[in-house]
Amino acid sequence: MHGVGAIEPYSAGSKPAGQVHPKAIKAMRELGYDLNRHSSKSLFDIPAIEYDVAVTMGCGDACPNVRAMQREDWTIPDPKALQTEEFRKVRDQIEQQVRELLARLA
C-alpha cells in the first residue's frame, strides 16, 4: 500500500497458517486494499537474498535465517485472536510503523 515503486516488499512468517487470516482481509479492505490476491508464505518461500531491512514481529529463532543489512523488531501483538476493534488498532500500528520506516529510508 505504501512505498509503491520505491521498495520491493516481501512478507512471510516462521509458522504460516496456510491462508491469509479473514480478519486481515476484512481490515485491509476497510482501507481500500485487497488482500485476496495474497497468500500465506513461509520464510522459505521468499528469495534467499540479503535484504536492505528485515522487520520482525516476534518470530524468535526463525528470524536470523533472513539475511539483512538492517534489522528492526517491532513489538506488536499478534492480532489473530483479538476482537475487531483491537485488530484494527494493530493494523493501524503496523501502518504507522511502515510509514515511519519508509520515511527513514527515503
C-alpha positions as CSV (number, residue, x, y, z in Angstrom):
1,M,0.0,0.0,0.0
2,H,2.8,2.4,0.9
3,G,6.1,2.8,-0.9
4,V,4.8,1.6,-4.3
5,G,7.7,1.9,-6.8
6,A,10.2,2.8,-4.1
7,I,10.6,-0.6,-2.4
8,E,10.0,-4.3,-3.1
9,P,8.4,-5.7,0.0
10,Y,8.2,-9.3,1.0
11,S,6.1,-10.8,3.8
12,A,6.5,-14.2,5.3
13,G,6.2,-16.0,8.7
14,S,8.1,-18.6,10.6
15,K,4.8,-20.5,11.2
16,P,2.4,-19.6,8.3
17,A,-1.2,-20.5,8.8
18,G,-1.6,-21.6,5.1
19,Q,-4.1,-18.8,4.4
20,V,-4.4,-15.0,5.0
21,H,-6.5,-14.5,8.1
22,P,-10.1,-13.5,7.2
23,K,-9.9,-10.6,9.8
24,A,-6.8,-9.3,8.0
25,I,-8.6,-9.4,4.6
26,K,-11.6,-7.5,6.1
27,A,-9.5,-5.0,8.0
28,M,-7.4,-4.1,4.9
29,R,-10.5,-3.9,2.7
30,E,-11.7,-1.2,5.0
31,L,-8.6,0.8,3.9
32,G,-9.2,0.0,0.2
33,Y,-6.5,-2.7,0.0
34,D,-7.4,-6.2,-1.3
35,L,-5.5,-9.0,0.4
36,N,-7.4,-11.6,-1.5
37,R,-4.5,-11.7,-4.0
38,H,-2.0,-12.5,-1.3
39,S,-1.1,-15.9,0.2
40,S,0.3,-17.1,3.5
41,K,4.1,-17.7,3.0
42,S,6.9,-19.3,4.9
43,L,10.3,-17.7,5.3
44,F,11.4,-20.4,2.9
45,D,9.1,-19.0,0.2
46,I,10.8,-15.6,-0.1
47,P,14.0,-15.1,-2.1
48,A,17.2,-16.1,-0.3
49,I,18.9,-12.8,-0.7
50,E,20.3,-10.2,1.6
51,Y,17.5,-7.7,2.3
52,D,18.1,-4.0,3.0
53,V,15.8,-4.2,6.0
54,A,14.2,-7.1,7.8
55,V,11.3,-6.3,10.1
56,T,10.4,-8.9,12.6
57,M,7.4,-9.2,14.8
58,G,8.1,-12.0,17.3
59,C,9.4,-14.8,15.1
60,G,12.1,-15.9,17.6
61,D,14.8,-18.2,16.3
62,A,13.4,-18.2,12.8
63,C,14.3,-14.6,12.2
64,P,18.1,-15.0,12.0
65,N,17.6,-17.1,8.9
66,V,16.7,-14.0,6.9
67,R,19.9,-12.1,5.9
68,A,19.6,-8.3,6.1
69,M,21.8,-5.2,6.3
70,Q,19.5,-3.7,8.9
71,R,17.0,-5.3,11.4
72,E,14.1,-3.9,13.3
73,D,12.0,-5.8,15.8
74,W,8.5,-4.2,16.2
75,T,6.8,-5.1,19.4
76,I,3.4,-5.6,18.1
77,P,0.9,-8.1,19.5
78,D,-0.3,-11.0,17.3
79,P,-3.8,-9.8,16.4
80,K,-5.4,-13.1,15.2
81,A,-7.3,-13.7,18.5
82,L,-8.2,-10.1,19.0
83,Q,-11.7,-8.6,18.7
84,T,-12.4,-6.4,15.6
85,E,-11.6,-3.0,17.2
86,E,-8.4,-4.3,18.7
87,F,-7.4,-5.9,15.5
88,R,-7.9,-2.6,13.7
89,K,-5.6,-0.9,16.3
90,V,-2.8,-3.4,15.5
91,R,-3.4,-2.8,11.8
92,D,-3.1,0.9,12.3
93,Q,0.0,0.5,14.4
94,I,1.7,-1.6,11.7
95,E,0.7,1.0,9.1
96,Q,2.2,3.8,11.2
97,Q,5.5,1.9,11.7
98,V,5.7,1.2,8.0
99,R,5.2,4.9,7.2
100,E,8.0,5.8,9.7
101,L,10.3,3.2,8.2
102,L,9.7,4.4,4.7
103,A,10.4,8.0,5.8
104,R,13.7,6.9,7.3
105,L,14.7,5.0,4.2
106,A,13.9,7.9,1.8
